[in-house]
Amino acid sequence: MTIAPNTFEFNLLYVLTLILITVKVLLSVFLLRRILIKKKEDGKFTMDFIFSIFILILCAAISRAIYFYYDFYLTQFDPDKLWRIPNVYYWKIAGFIGSCALSFVLFVTDKKVLSFKFKGIFAYFVLTIASIQLLWPINSSSDFIFVSSIGIYASLAAILLPIIFIYVGIKTPGLRKVCFMIVVGIIIYAIGSFLVSENILAPLREIYGSPAEITAFFLFLTFKITGLSLLAYSVTKFTL
């Protein structure tokens, strides 16, 4: 994404990102409260699916907070600053935290939902990609693009989550509604993420100008908050 500093678009995205981080923190608190209530009722703590989503959303808040500092203070969306040291270290750490959380969700889903059918292979795959991105030296713009492109493979693994819950929903009529809610939440959140990619914004900006970009920013916030909220609510209803 390319946005000039001190413009209306820059300041708008700044505020919307702060709102998104706040919502992620609040949803983490909501899930933590449900986890503690469940622990009190059961008399023990269980590392179940709701706990994995709590970790995912909490890590997403931490990761986005680091990206926020990286985007708005260190680089200000300047392509020439993205790969510079020490800026790139913040980018690496933020990405690693998010990928580790995804790996954890995939592992717990495999273990608790699929009876460890895949032996955690997809979780290990994402963790391996995350480790490569963290440790691979970046000394140029081309290095940064290469390491960024590796992350696409981890994103492909994330597609497994909606596929898994579609499968569970079809196989288990009693869980069908909540499984499909989880799937819809994930898809809505993913759409929000794609809305602010430069591949989407660039043609919209060229054809419709600034209003299209501003609309995309608001849709980005709306879709992400809606998707995360639906996911957080639906996982509290998911029981095997």
C-alpha positions as CSV (number, residue, x, y, z in Angstrom):
1,M,0.0,0.0,0.0
2,T,1.3,3.5,-0.8
3,I,-0.1,6.4,1.1
4,A,1.5,9.8,1.5
5,P,2.1,10.9,5.1
6,N,0.0,13.7,6.6
7,T,-2.8,13.3,4.1
8,F,-6.5,12.7,5.0
9,E,-6.2,9.1,3.8
10,F,-3.1,8.5,6.0
11,N,-4.8,10.0,9.1
12,L,-8.0,8.1,8.4
13,L,-6.2,4.7,8.1
14,Y,-4.3,5.6,11.3
15,V,-7.5,6.1,13.3
16,L,-9.2,3.0,11.8
17,T,-6.3,0.9,12.6
18,L,-6.4,2.0,16.2
19,I,-10.1,1.1,16.3
20,L,-9.3,-2.3,14.9
21,I,-6.6,-3.0,17.5
22,T,-9.0,-1.9,20.3
23,V,-11.7,-4.2,19.0
24,K,-9.2,-7.1,18.9
25,V,-8.2,-6.5,22.5
26,L,-11.9,-6.3,23.6
27,L,-12.7,-9.6,21.8
28,S,-9.7,-11.2,23.5
29,V,-11.1,-10.1,26.9
30,F,-14.5,-11.4,25.9
31,L,-13.1,-14.8,25.0
32,L,-10.9,-14.9,28.1
33,R,-13.9,-14.3,30.3
34,R,-15.8,-17.2,28.6
35,I,-12.7,-19.4,29.1
36,L,-12.5,-18.6,32.8
37,I,-16.2,-19.2,33.3
38,K,-15.9,-22.6,31.5
39,K,-12.8,-23.4,33.7
40,K,-14.8,-22.7,36.8
41,E,-17.8,-24.8,35.7
42,D,-15.6,-27.8,34.6
43,G,-13.2,-27.5,37.5
44,K,-10.2,-27.7,35.1
45,F,-8.6,-25.8,32.2
46,T,-8.8,-27.4,28.7
47,M,-6.7,-26.2,25.7
48,D,-9.7,-26.4,23.4
49,F,-10.8,-24.6,20.2
50,I,-12.1,-21.5,22.0
51,F,-8.7,-21.1,23.7
52,S,-6.9,-21.3,20.4
53,I,-9.1,-18.6,18.9
54,F,-8.5,-16.5,22.0
55,I,-4.7,-16.9,21.4
56,L,-5.3,-16.1,17.7
57,I,-7.2,-12.8,18.3
58,L,-4.8,-11.8,21.1
59,C,-1.8,-12.3,18.9
60,A,-3.5,-10.6,16.1
61,A,-3.9,-7.5,18.3
62,I,-0.2,-7.6,19.4
63,S,0.9,-8.2,15.8
64,R,-1.3,-5.4,14.4
65,A,0.1,-3.0,17.1
66,I,3.6,-3.8,16.0
67,Y,2.6,-3.3,12.3
68,F,1.0,-0.1,13.3
69,Y,4.3,1.3,14.7
70,Y,6.1,-0.1,11.6
71,D,3.6,1.4,9.1
72,F,2.9,4.8,10.6
73,Y,6.0,5.7,12.5
74,L,9.0,3.8,11.1
75,T,8.2,3.5,7.4
76,Q,5.1,5.7,6.8
77,F,4.4,3.4,3.8
78,D,7.6,4.4,2.0
79,P,8.7,1.4,-0.1
80,D,12.3,2.3,0.3
81,K,12.0,2.1,4.2
82,L,10.2,-1.2,4.4
83,W,13.3,-3.4,4.2
84,R,15.7,-1.1,6.1
85,I,17.2,-2.1,9.4
86,P,15.9,-1.9,12.1
87,N,12.5,-1.3,10.5
88,V,12.3,-4.8,9.0
89,Y,12.9,-6.4,12.4
90,Y,9.5,-5.1,13.6
91,W,7.9,-6.4,10.4
92,K,9.5,-9.9,11.0
93,I,8.4,-10.1,14.6
94,A,4.8,-9.0,13.9
95,G,4.5,-11.6,11.1
96,F,6.1,-14.3,13.3
97,I,3.6,-13.7,16.1
98,G,0.6,-13.8,13.8
99,S,1.9,-17.0,12.0
100,C,2.6,-18.8,15.3
101,A,-0.9,-18.1,16.4
102,L,-2.3,-19.5,13.2
103,S,-0.1,-22.6,13.6
104,F,-1.5,-23.0,17.1
105,V,-5.1,-22.8,15.9
106,L,-4.4,-25.4,13.1
107,F,-2.7,-27.7,15.7
108,V,-5.6,-27.5,18.2
109,T,-8.2,-27.9,15.4
110,D,-6.5,-31.0,14.1
111,K,-6.1,-32.4,17.6
112,K,-9.5,-31.5,19.1
113,V,-11.8,-31.4,16.0
114,L,-10.3,-33.9,13.6
115,S,-8.9,-36.3,16.2
116,F,-5.3,-35.6,15.0
117,K,-6.0,-37.0,11.6
118,F,-3.2,-34.9,10.0
119,K,-0.8,-35.3,12.9
120,G,-0.3,-31.5,13.1
121,I,1.5,-31.4,9.7
122,F,-0.3,-28.1,8.6
123,A,0.6,-26.4,11.9
124,Y,4.2,-27.5,11.6
125,F,4.2,-26.3,7.9
126,V,3.0,-22.8,9.0
127,L,5.5,-22.7,11.8
128,T,8.3,-23.6,9.4
129,I,7.4,-20.8,7.0
130,A,7.2,-18.4,9.9
131,S,10.6,-19.4,11.1
132,I,12.1,-19.0,7.6
133,Q,10.6,-15.5,7.3
134,L,12.0,-14.5,10.8
135,L,15.5,-15.8,10.2
136,W,16.0,-15.1,6.5
137,P,18.4,-12.1,6.2
138,I,16.9,-9.1,4.4
139,N,19.4,-6.6,2.9
140,S,17.6,-5.3,-0.1
141,S,14.2,-4.6,-1.5
142,S,14.3,-7.8,-3.5
143,D,15.1,-9.8,-0.3
144,F,12.0,-8.2,1.3
145,I,9.8,-9.1,-1.6
146,F,11.1,-12.6,-1.6
147,V,10.5,-13.1,2.1
148,S,7.1,-11.5,1.8
149,S,6.1,-13.9,-1.0
150,I,7.0,-16.9,1.2
151,G,4.2,-15.9,3.5
152,I,1.6,-16.7,0.8
153,Y,2.1,-20.4,1.5
154,A,1.2,-19.9,5.2
155,S,-1.9,-18.0,4.0
156,L,-2.9,-20.9,1.8
157,A,-2.7,-23.2,4.9
158,A,-5.2,-20.8,6.6
159,I,-7.7,-21.7,3.9
160,L,-7.9,-25.1,5.6
161,L,-9.9,-23.7,8.5
162,P,-13.1,-22.9,6.6
163,I,-12.8,-26.2,4.7
164,I,-12.5,-28.1,7.9
165,F,-15.5,-26.5,9.5
166,I,-17.6,-26.9,6.3
167,Y,-16.7,-30.6,6.5
168,V,-17.6,-30.8,10.2
169,G,-20.9,-28.9,9.7
170,I,-21.9,-31.3,6.9
171,K,-21.0,-34.4,9.0
172,T,-22.5,-33.1,12.3
173,P,-26.0,-31.7,11.9
174,G,-26.0,-30.4,15.5
175,L,-23.0,-28.3,14.8
176,R,-23.9,-27.2,11.3
177,K,-25.1,-23.7,12.2
178,V,-22.2,-22.8,14.4
179,C,-19.7,-24.3,11.9
180,F,-21.1,-22.2,9.1
181,M,-21.0,-19.1,11.3
182,I,-17.3,-19.8,11.9
183,V,-16.7,-20.2,8.2
184,V,-18.6,-17.0,7.3
185,G,-16.6,-15.1,10.0
186,I,-13.3,-16.3,8.6
187,I,-14.3,-15.4,5.0
188,I,-15.6,-11.9,6.0
189,Y,-12.4,-11.2,7.9
190,A,-10.3,-12.4,4.9
191,I,-12.2,-10.1,2.5
192,G,-11.5,-7.2,4.8
193,S,-7.8,-8.0,4.6
194,F,-7.8,-8.0,0.8
195,L,-9.6,-4.7,0.5
196,V,-6.5,-2.7,1.5
197,S,-4.0,-4.6,-0.6
198,E,-2.3,-2.4,-3.2
199,N,-3.6,-4.8,-6.0
200,I,-7.1,-3.7,-5.1
201,L,-6.5,-0.1,-4.1
202,A,-4.3,0.9,-7.1
203,P,-6.9,0.4,-9.9
204,L,-9.7,1.9,-7.7
205,R,-7.6,4.9,-6.9
206,E,-6.8,5.4,-10.6
207,I,-10.4,5.1,-11.8
208,Y,-12.4,6.7,-9.0
209,G,-9.8,8.7,-7.1
210,S,-9.6,9.4,-3.3
211,P,-13.3,8.6,-2.5
212,A,-12.8,5.0,-3.6
213,E,-9.8,4.6,-1.3
214,I,-11.6,6.1,1.6
215,T,-14.6,3.8,1.0
216,A,-12.2,0.8,0.9
217,F,-10.7,1.8,4.3
218,F,-14.1,1.9,5.9
219,L,-15.1,-1.4,4.4
220,F,-11.7,-2.8,5.6
221,L,-12.6,-1.9,9.2
222,T,-16.3,-3.0,8.9
223,F,-15.5,-6.4,7.4
224,K,-12.6,-7.1,9.8
225,I,-14.6,-6.2,12.9
226,T,-17.7,-8.1,11.7
227,G,-15.7,-11.2,10.8
228,L,-13.8,-11.3,14.1
229,S,-16.9,-10.6,16.2
230,L,-18.8,-13.4,14.4
231,L,-15.8,-15.8,14.8
232,A,-15.4,-14.9,18.5
233,Y,-19.1,-15.4,19.2
234,S,-19.5,-18.6,17.2
235,V,-16.5,-20.4,18.9
236,T,-18.2,-19.9,22.3
237,K,-21.0,-22.1,20.9
238,F,-18.8,-24.7,19.4
239,T,-18.7,-27.9,21.5
240,L,-17.8,-31.5,20.5
